Amino acid sequence: MMSSQFLLWVVFSPLLGLLLVTFAPKTSYKLWALATAVLTFVLTAITYIAGQNHSNLQDWNISYEWFSFGKFFAESTRLFEVKFELGVDGLSLVMILLTGVISLISVIAGYSINKGSRSFYQLLFILQVGMYGVFASQNLVLFFLFFELTLVPMFFLIGRWGRFDSERAGYQFLIYNGLGSAFLLFVIAVLFARTGTTNYADLANIIPVGYDTISPISDNLKMGLLVCLLIAFAIKLPLFPFHRWMVNVHTQANPAVVIIHAGILLKIGTYGLIRFALGIFPDQFDKMSVALAIIGVVNLLYGAYIALTQKDLRSVLAYSSFSHMGIVIIGLAAMNSAGIQGAIFQSVSHGLIAALLFLLVGMLENRGDTTSFDKISGLAKSTPRLAGLLLFGGMASLGLPGLSGFVGEWLSFVGLFQSHKIIAAVGTLGIILTAAYILRAILALSFGKNSEFVSSFTDLSKRETIASVILVIAIIGLGVYPALVNDMILSSVDFIIQGIRGV
């Protein structure tokens, strides 16, 4: 049986990469960065496989005394206590494995960075610790600290290695996400003051029924706290109208940075909504479900429509990510097992597909310093393997059956049709728009007039091929056999459904 201390190794293993990259010679620090990324991926894969074969994941929980503020009451023995708590369930394991995969791809993509690449990898490994910690935390305070840890390195990664307006995008990222953190911190403070705990399981048992609190938590207060959580994670996801910062990050940051931002950091928003908004306030979330379903459809349609008007692959993919996050909200708003499974699967699938597509963006910019439709055309003739990879990524993004993008969309809409048929019917228009903007981008880049600008492009290198194959295998694997994820998250989904039903 795996020791619970193994989680500490998983969460803090990127610090080894930080040390190796810092002290390695100039000629070998990139190799050490890659070796560490492979190691952390292997650790997450081992954890995931062990989790599939382990009946009680609570055996892996870690809990250490951390700090306390005093007693509930003068005669009470209970403390306002915060512990250092790590643990996993099926949802956590899925997100941790996704983090390991995407981080490895980001490290490989970062090989194209020449100026200041040592600092790039140092920040990337600090960021990775924060991401692992977010998904392994078992109380709100620890989650918040790891969440904040992701903001600072990401700010520098966006601003330093991006395009001409990347510094502005970095500041927008920091300001918007800092505002979201303020809402989250307010919720944490109120819950801690009223209950004396920030443990996920304790709050999920205390808040819905309202017992064992220091002072009563009214339904109005619960709704207010839920709204604050929705704002906090709507910014992170993002949802309309909090999306502009994300579009700027996707269009201005270095592709290696966008891979990890689109692949993992946006998913923290989904994770937070499921773990806290839906897990702690199921009754209030149910009351908001119609509004959330409408917001999800707006996200899906508006993002797809704007993507259809863009003339640059980066911009198309930026609005595509925004649009696809609408499907996540549609699934959660369904308030049933199919919808929630679809939301989680869509998050994982989008992480892999977005990583593949922005890996392609990096390839094109390394060859021609642009992804504009006006400059690039005829890739199918000059670089057939690269064009084939673009076609594959596009088909996965539009939800072609047999690929992972189809499963998440299908489950989310099945769930929404069960609970809100009219809203779901309107939302299906987004699938048509998605096919339109994806096919338009593929046709513009791969076919048409073969310009001299593209004729000098080289096809996929060995490094690019390896990174691409990893993602292609994952996308096909989840599309053909979705039980790889669905079986793991089933227990988490069942727990949430029990909370919704008041069982």
C-alpha positions as CSV (number, residue, x, y, z in Angstrom):
1,M,0.0,0.0,0.0
2,M,1.3,3.4,-0.9
3,S,2.4,5.7,2.0
4,S,0.5,8.9,2.5
5,Q,3.8,10.7,2.5
6,F,3.9,10.0,-1.2
7,L,1.6,13.0,-1.7
8,L,4.2,15.3,-0.2
9,W,6.7,14.0,-2.8
10,V,4.2,14.6,-5.6
11,V,3.3,18.2,-4.5
12,F,6.9,19.3,-3.8
13,S,8.8,17.3,-6.4
14,P,9.1,20.3,-8.7
15,L,11.3,22.0,-6.1
16,L,14.0,19.4,-7.2
17,G,13.8,20.9,-10.7
18,L,14.1,24.4,-9.3
19,L,17.4,23.4,-7.5
20,L,18.7,21.5,-10.5
21,V,18.0,24.3,-13.0
22,T,19.4,26.9,-10.7
23,F,22.8,25.2,-10.1
24,A,23.2,23.2,-13.4
25,P,25.8,24.5,-15.9
26,K,24.6,26.6,-18.8
27,T,25.0,23.7,-21.2
28,S,22.7,21.3,-19.3
29,Y,20.0,23.1,-17.3
30,K,17.4,22.5,-20.0
31,L,18.1,18.8,-19.9
32,W,17.7,18.8,-16.1
33,A,14.4,20.7,-16.5
34,L,13.2,18.1,-18.9
35,A,14.3,15.2,-16.6
36,T,12.5,16.8,-13.7
37,A,9.3,17.2,-15.7
38,V,9.5,13.6,-16.7
39,L,10.0,12.6,-13.1
40,T,7.0,14.6,-11.8
41,F,4.8,13.2,-14.6
42,V,5.9,9.6,-13.6
43,L,5.0,10.4,-10.0
44,T,1.6,11.6,-10.9
45,A,1.0,8.6,-13.2
46,I,2.0,6.2,-10.4
47,T,-0.3,8.0,-8.0
48,Y,-3.2,7.8,-10.5
49,I,-2.7,4.1,-11.2
50,A,-2.4,3.4,-7.5
51,G,-5.6,5.4,-6.9
52,Q,-7.5,3.3,-9.5
53,N,-6.6,0.1,-7.5
54,H,-7.1,1.6,-4.1
55,S,-10.5,1.3,-2.5
56,N,-10.1,4.0,0.2
57,L,-8.2,7.0,-0.9
58,Q,-8.6,8.5,2.6
59,D,-5.8,6.3,3.7
60,W,-3.5,8.7,1.8
61,N,-4.6,11.8,3.8
62,I,-2.0,13.9,5.6
63,S,-2.8,16.0,8.5
64,Y,-0.4,18.0,10.7
65,E,-1.1,20.5,13.4
66,W,-0.5,24.0,11.9
67,F,-2.0,26.9,13.9
68,S,-5.1,27.8,16.0
69,F,-6.7,30.9,17.3
70,G,-8.4,29.9,20.5
71,K,-11.5,28.1,21.8
72,F,-15.1,28.2,20.4
73,F,-16.3,29.2,23.8
74,A,-14.7,29.7,27.3
75,E,-15.9,26.2,28.3
76,S,-15.3,24.5,25.0
77,T,-12.4,22.2,24.2
78,R,-12.7,22.8,20.4
79,L,-10.4,25.3,18.7
80,F,-10.4,27.6,15.8
81,E,-7.9,25.4,14.1
82,V,-6.2,25.2,10.7
83,K,-4.2,22.1,9.8
84,F,-1.8,21.3,7.1
85,E,-4.0,18.8,5.2
86,L,-3.3,17.1,2.0
87,G,-5.4,14.3,0.4
88,V,-7.0,13.2,-2.8
89,D,-10.2,11.8,-4.2
90,G,-11.0,10.8,-7.8
91,L,-11.4,14.4,-9.0
92,S,-8.1,15.5,-7.4
93,L,-6.2,12.6,-9.0
94,V,-7.5,13.4,-12.4
95,M,-6.4,17.0,-12.1
96,I,-3.0,16.1,-10.7
97,L,-2.3,13.7,-13.6
98,L,-3.4,16.4,-16.0
99,T,-1.0,18.8,-14.4
100,G,1.8,16.4,-14.8
101,V,1.1,15.9,-18.5
102,I,0.6,19.6,-19.3
103,S,3.7,20.6,-17.3
104,L,5.8,18.2,-19.3
105,I,4.5,19.6,-22.6
106,S,5.2,23.1,-21.4
107,V,8.8,22.3,-20.5
108,I,9.3,20.7,-23.9
109,A,7.8,23.8,-25.6
110,G,10.0,26.0,-23.5
111,Y,13.1,24.6,-25.3
112,S,12.5,27.2,-28.0
113,I,13.0,30.0,-25.5
114,N,16.6,31.2,-25.6
115,K,16.7,34.5,-23.7
116,G,16.4,34.0,-19.9
117,S,15.3,30.4,-20.2
118,R,16.9,29.5,-16.9
119,S,14.5,31.9,-15.1
120,F,11.7,30.6,-17.2
121,Y,12.1,27.1,-15.9
122,Q,12.7,28.3,-12.3
123,L,9.3,30.1,-12.4
124,L,7.6,27.2,-14.1
125,F,8.6,24.8,-11.3
126,I,7.4,27.2,-8.6
127,L,4.1,27.4,-10.5
128,Q,3.9,23.6,-10.7
129,V,4.2,23.3,-6.9
130,G,1.2,25.7,-6.6
131,M,-0.9,23.8,-9.1
132,Y,-0.2,20.4,-7.4
133,G,-0.9,22.0,-4.0
134,V,-4.3,23.4,-5.2
135,F,-5.5,20.0,-6.2
136,A,-4.2,18.2,-3.2
137,S,-5.2,20.6,-0.5
138,Q,-8.0,19.5,1.9
139,N,-8.9,22.8,3.5
140,L,-9.7,26.3,2.2
141,V,-6.7,28.1,3.8
142,L,-4.2,25.8,2.2
143,F,-6.0,25.9,-1.1
144,F,-5.9,29.7,-1.0
145,L,-2.2,29.8,-0.2
146,F,-1.3,27.4,-3.1
147,F,-3.7,29.3,-5.3
148,E,-1.9,32.6,-4.6
149,L,1.4,30.8,-5.2
150,T,0.4,30.3,-8.8
151,L,-0.3,34.0,-9.4
152,V,3.2,35.5,-8.9
153,P,5.3,33.2,-11.2
154,M,2.5,33.3,-13.8
155,F,2.6,37.1,-13.8
156,F,6.3,37.0,-14.7
157,L,5.9,34.2,-17.2
158,I,3.3,36.1,-19.1
159,G,5.0,39.5,-18.9
160,R,8.6,38.6,-19.6
161,W,8.5,36.1,-22.4
162,G,5.5,37.2,-24.4
163,R,4.7,39.5,-27.4
164,F,4.8,43.3,-27.6
165,D,1.8,43.8,-25.2
166,S,2.6,40.9,-22.8
167,E,3.4,43.1,-19.8
168,R,-0.1,44.7,-20.0
169,A,-1.6,41.2,-20.2
170,G,0.4,40.1,-17.2
171,Y,-0.9,43.0,-15.1
172,Q,-4.5,42.3,-16.3
173,F,-4.0,38.7,-15.2
174,L,-2.7,39.8,-11.8
175,I,-5.4,42.4,-11.2
176,Y,-8.4,40.2,-12.3
177,N,-7.2,37.1,-10.4
178,G,-6.3,39.2,-7.4
179,L,-9.8,40.5,-7.3
180,G,-11.1,37.0,-7.5
181,S,-8.8,36.1,-4.6
182,A,-10.3,38.9,-2.5
183,F,-13.8,37.4,-2.9
184,L,-12.5,33.9,-2.1
185,L,-10.7,35.2,1.0
186,F,-13.9,36.8,2.2
187,V,-15.8,33.5,1.9
188,I,-13.0,31.7,3.8
189,A,-12.9,34.2,6.6
190,V,-16.7,34.1,7.1
191,L,-16.9,30.3,7.0
192,F,-14.0,30.0,9.4
193,A,-15.5,32.6,11.8
194,R,-18.9,30.8,11.8
195,T,-17.7,27.2,11.9
196,G,-14.2,27.1,13.3
197,T,-12.9,25.0,10.4
198,T,-11.9,25.3,6.8
199,N,-11.7,21.5,6.1
200,Y,-13.6,20.6,2.9
201,A,-15.4,17.5,4.4
202,D,-16.3,19.3,7.6
203,L,-17.8,22.2,5.7
204,A,-19.7,20.0,3.3
205,N,-21.3,18.3,6.3
206,I,-21.9,21.4,8.4
207,I,-23.1,24.1,6.0
208,P,-26.0,22.4,4.1
209,V,-27.7,21.3,7.3
210,G,-26.6,24.2,9.4
211,Y,-25.7,22.4,12.6
212,D,-22.5,22.6,14.8
213,T,-21.8,26.2,14.0
214,I,-20.8,29.0,16.4
215,S,-23.6,31.2,15.1
216,P,-26.4,30.4,12.6
217,I,-25.7,30.8,9.0
218,S,-28.9,32.1,7.3
219,D,-30.0,31.1,3.8
220,N,-29.4,34.7,2.7
221,L,-25.8,34.5,4.0
222,K,-25.3,31.2,2.2
223,M,-26.5,32.7,-1.0
224,G,-24.2,35.7,-0.6
225,L,-21.2,33.5,0.0
226,L,-22.1,31.4,-3.0
227,V,-22.3,34.5,-5.2
228,C,-18.8,35.5,-3.9
229,L,-17.5,32.1,-4.8
230,L,-19.1,32.3,-8.3
231,I,-17.5,35.6,-8.9
232,A,-14.1,34.4,-7.7
233,F,-14.1,31.3,-9.9
234,A,-15.9,33.0,-12.8
235,I,-12.9,35.3,-13.1
236,K,-10.6,32.3,-13.1
237,L,-12.5,30.1,-15.5
238,P,-13.4,32.7,-17.0
239,L,-17.1,33.4,-17.6
240,F,-18.8,36.3,-19.4
241,P,-18.2,39.3,-18.7
242,F,-14.9,38.5,-16.9
243,H,-13.1,37.1,-20.0
244,R,-11.1,39.9,-21.5
245,W,-8.0,39.4,-19.4
246,M,-7.8,35.7,-20.5
247,V,-8.1,36.6,-24.2
248,N,-5.1,39.0,-23.8
249,V,-3.1,36.4,-22.0
250,H,-3.7,33.8,-24.8
251,T,-2.9,36.3,-27.5
252,Q,0.2,37.9,-25.9
253,A,2.0,35.3,-23.7
254,N,4.6,32.8,-25.0
255,P,2.9,29.6,-26.3
256,A,4.8,27.5,-23.7
257,V,3.1,29.7,-21.0
258,V,-0.3,29.6,-22.6
259,I,-0.1,25.8,-22.7
260,I,0.0,25.6,-19.0
261,H,-2.4,28.5,-18.5
262,A,-5.1,27.1,-20.8
263,G,-4.3,23.5,-19.9
264,I,-4.3,23.8,-16.1
265,L,-4.8,27.3,-14.5
266,L,-8.2,27.8,-16.1
267,K,-9.2,24.4,-14.7
268,I,-8.7,25.7,-11.2
269,G,-11.9,27.7,-11.8
270,T,-13.8,24.5,-12.6
271,Y,-12.3,22.7,-9.7
272,G,-13.2,25.5,-7.3
273,L,-16.8,25.6,-8.5
274,I,-17.2,21.8,-8.0
275,R,-15.3,21.5,-4.8
276,F,-16.7,24.6,-3.0
277,A,-19.6,26.2,-4.7
278,L,-21.4,23.0,-5.5
279,G,-19.9,20.8,-2.8
280,I,-20.5,23.2,0.2
281,F,-23.6,25.1,-1.0
282,P,-25.6,22.5,-3.1
283,D,-29.1,24.0,-2.3
284,Q,-28.1,27.5,-3.2
285,F,-26.3,26.3,-6.3
286,D,-29.5,24.5,-7.4
287,K,-31.4,27.8,-7.1
288,M,-28.8,29.5,-9.3
289,S,-28.7,26.7,-11.8
290,V,-31.0,28.3,-14.5
291,A,-29.0,31.5,-14.4
292,L,-25.7,29.6,-14.6
293,A,-27.1,27.5,-17.5
294,I,-27.9,30.8,-19.4
295,I,-24.5,32.2,-18.6
296,G,-22.9,29.0,-19.9
297,V,-24.8,29.2,-23.2
298,V,-23.8,32.9,-23.5
299,N,-20.2,31.9,-23.0
300,L,-20.5,29.2,-25.6
301,L,-22.3,31.2,-28.3
302,Y,-20.6,34.6,-27.8
303,G,-17.1,33.1,-27.7
304,A,-17.8,31.0,-30.8
305,Y,-19.2,33.9,-32.7
306,I,-16.2,36.1,-31.9
307,A,-13.8,33.3,-32.8
308,L,-15.5,33.1,-36.2
309,T,-14.6,36.7,-37.0
310,Q,-10.9,36.4,-36.1
311,K,-8.0,36.4,-38.6
312,D,-5.3,35.0,-36.4
313,L,-5.0,31.5,-35.0
314,R,-4.0,32.7,-31.6
315,S,-7.2,34.9,-31.3
316,V,-9.4,32.0,-32.6
317,L,-8.0,29.7,-29.9
318,A,-8.3,32.4,-27.2
319,Y,-12.0,32.8,-27.9
320,S,-12.4,29.1,-28.4
321,S,-11.1,28.5,-24.8
322,F,-13.6,31.0,-23.6
323,S,-16.4,29.4,-25.5
324,H,-15.5,25.8,-24.3
325,M,-15.6,26.9,-20.7
326,G,-19.3,27.6,-21.3
327,I,-19.8,23.9,-21.8
328,V,-18.3,23.3,-18.4
329,I,-20.8,25.6,-16.8
330,I,-23.6,24.0,-18.8
331,G,-22.7,20.6,-17.3
332,L,-22.5,21.9,-13.7
333,A,-25.8,23.8,-14.1
334,A,-27.5,20.6,-15.1
335,M,-27.2,19.5,-11.4
336,N,-27.2,15.8,-12.3
337,S,-24.6,13.0,-12.7
338,A,-24.3,13.2,-16.5
339,G,-23.8,16.9,-16.5
340,I,-21.2,17.0,-13.7
341,Q,-19.3,14.2,-15.2
342,G,-19.4,16.1,-18.6
343,A,-18.1,19.2,-16.9
344,I,-15.1,17.4,-15.4
345,F,-14.4,15.5,-18.6
346,Q,-14.7,18.7,-20.7
347,S,-12.2,20.4,-18.4
348,V,-9.7,17.5,-18.8
349,S,-10.3,17.2,-22.5
350,H,-10.0,21.0,-23.2
351,G,-6.7,21.0,-21.2
352,L,-5.2,18.4,-23.5
353,I,-6.6,19.9,-26.8
354,A,-5.7,23.5,-25.9
355,A,-2.1,22.3,-25.1
356,L,-1.9,20.6,-28.5
357,L,-3.2,23.6,-30.4
358,F,-1.0,26.1,-28.6
359,L,2.0,23.8,-29.1
360,L,1.1,24.2,-32.8
361,V,1.0,28.0,-32.3
362,G,4.5,27.9,-30.9
363,M,5.7,25.8,-33.9
364,L,4.3,28.3,-36.4
365,E,5.7,31.3,-34.5
366,N,9.1,29.7,-34.3
367,R,9.1,29.3,-38.1
368,G,7.4,32.5,-39.2
369,D,6.8,34.7,-36.1
370,T,3.0,34.9,-36.9
371,T,-0.2,32.9,-37.0
372,S,-2.1,35.3,-39.2
373,F,-4.3,33.8,-41.9
374,D,-3.2,36.6,-44.2
375,K,0.4,35.4,-44.1
376,I,0.2,31.7,-43.6
377,S,-1.4,29.4,-46.1
378,G,-0.6,26.1,-47.9
379,L,0.8,24.3,-44.8
380,A,-0.6,21.0,-46.2
381,K,1.9,21.2,-49.1
382,S,5.0,22.6,-47.4
383,T,4.6,20.9,-44.0
384,P,2.2,18.0,-44.3
385,R,2.8,16.5,-40.8
386,L,2.3,19.9,-39.1
387,A,-0.9,20.5,-41.2
388,G,-2.1,17.0,-40.2
389,L,-1.6,17.8,-36.6
390,L,-3.5,21.0,-37.0
391,L,-6.4,19.1,-38.6
392,F,-6.3,16.5,-35.7
393,G,-6.4,19.3,-33.1
394,G,-9.2,21.1,-34.8
395,M,-11.3,17.9,-35.1
396,A,-10.8,17.2,-31.4
397,S,-11.8,20.8,-30.5
398,L,-15.0,20.7,-32.5
399,G,-16.0,17.4,-30.9
400,L,-15.4,14.7,-33.5
401,P,-16.7,11.3,-32.1
402,G,-13.8,9.1,-31.1
403,L,-11.8,12.0,-29.7
404,S,-12.0,13.4,-26.1
405,G,-13.7,16.6,-27.1
406,F,-16.9,14.7,-28.1
407,V,-17.3,12.9,-24.7
408,G,-17.3,16.1,-22.5
409,E,-19.7,18.0,-24.8
410,W,-22.1,15.0,-25.2
411,L,-22.3,14.4,-21.4
412,S,-22.7,18.0,-20.6
413,F,-25.6,18.5,-23.1
414,V,-27.2,15.2,-22.1
415,G,-27.3,16.5,-18.5
416,L,-28.6,19.9,-19.4
417,F,-31.4,18.4,-21.7
418,Q,-32.5,16.4,-18.6
419,S,-33.0,19.5,-16.5
420,H,-33.3,22.6,-18.9
421,K,-34.4,21.5,-22.3
422,I,-35.0,24.9,-23.9
423,I,-31.6,26.3,-22.7
424,A,-29.9,23.2,-23.9
425,A,-31.5,23.4,-27.4
426,V,-30.3,27.0,-27.8
427,G,-26.8,26.0,-26.6
428,T,-26.5,23.4,-29.4
429,L,-26.1,26.3,-31.8
430,G,-22.7,26.7,-30.3
431,I,-21.6,23.3,-31.6
432,I,-22.4,24.5,-35.2
433,L,-20.5,27.7,-34.7
434,T,-17.6,25.8,-33.2
435,A,-17.4,23.6,-36.3
436,A,-17.5,26.8,-38.5
437,Y,-14.6,28.6,-36.9
438,I,-12.4,25.6,-36.5
439,L,-12.9,24.5,-40.2
440,R,-12.4,28.1,-41.3
441,A,-9.0,28.3,-39.5
442,I,-7.9,24.9,-40.8
443,L,-8.8,25.8,-44.4
444,A,-7.1,29.2,-44.2
445,L,-3.8,27.8,-42.8
446,S,-3.5,24.4,-44.5
447,F,-4.9,25.0,-48.0
448,G,-5.4,27.8,-50.4
449,K,-2.5,29.6,-52.1
450,N,0.9,28.3,-51.2
451,S,2.8,31.5,-50.4
452,E,6.6,31.8,-50.5
453,F,6.4,32.8,-46.9
454,V,5.5,29.2,-45.9
455,S,7.6,27.4,-48.5
456,S,10.7,27.7,-46.3
457,F,9.0,26.2,-43.2
458,T,10.5,22.9,-41.9
459,D,8.2,20.1,-40.8
460,L,7.9,18.7,-37.3
461,S,11.2,18.2,-35.4
462,K,11.8,15.2,-33.1
463,R,11.2,17.2,-30.0
464,E,7.9,18.6,-31.4
465,T,6.9,15.2,-32.6
466,I,7.4,13.6,-29.1
467,A,5.3,16.4,-27.4
468,S,2.6,16.1,-30.0
469,V,2.4,12.3,-29.8
470,I,1.9,12.4,-26.0
471,L,-1.1,14.7,-26.4
472,V,-2.5,12.8,-29.5
473,I,-2.4,9.5,-27.6
474,A,-4.1,11.1,-24.6
475,I,-6.9,12.7,-26.7
476,I,-7.5,9.5,-28.6
477,G,-7.3,7.4,-25.5
478,L,-9.9,9.4,-23.6
479,G,-12.1,9.6,-26.7
480,V,-12.1,5.8,-27.3
481,Y,-12.1,4.8,-23.6
482,P,-13.6,7.6,-21.5
483,A,-13.8,5.3,-18.5
484,L,-10.1,6.2,-17.9
485,V,-11.4,9.4,-16.3
486,N,-15.1,8.7,-15.7
487,D,-14.5,5.7,-13.5
488,M,-12.1,7.7,-11.3
489,I,-14.4,10.7,-10.8
490,L,-17.5,8.6,-10.2
491,S,-17.1,8.6,-6.4
492,S,-16.6,12.3,-6.3
493,V,-19.7,12.9,-8.5
494,D,-21.8,10.5,-6.4
495,F,-20.8,12.5,-3.3
496,I,-21.9,15.7,-4.9
497,I,-25.2,14.3,-6.1
498,Q,-25.9,13.0,-2.5
499,G,-25.3,16.6,-1.3
500,I,-27.7,17.9,-3.9
501,R,-30.4,15.4,-2.9
502,G,-29.8,16.0,0.8
503,V,-28.9,12.4,1.4
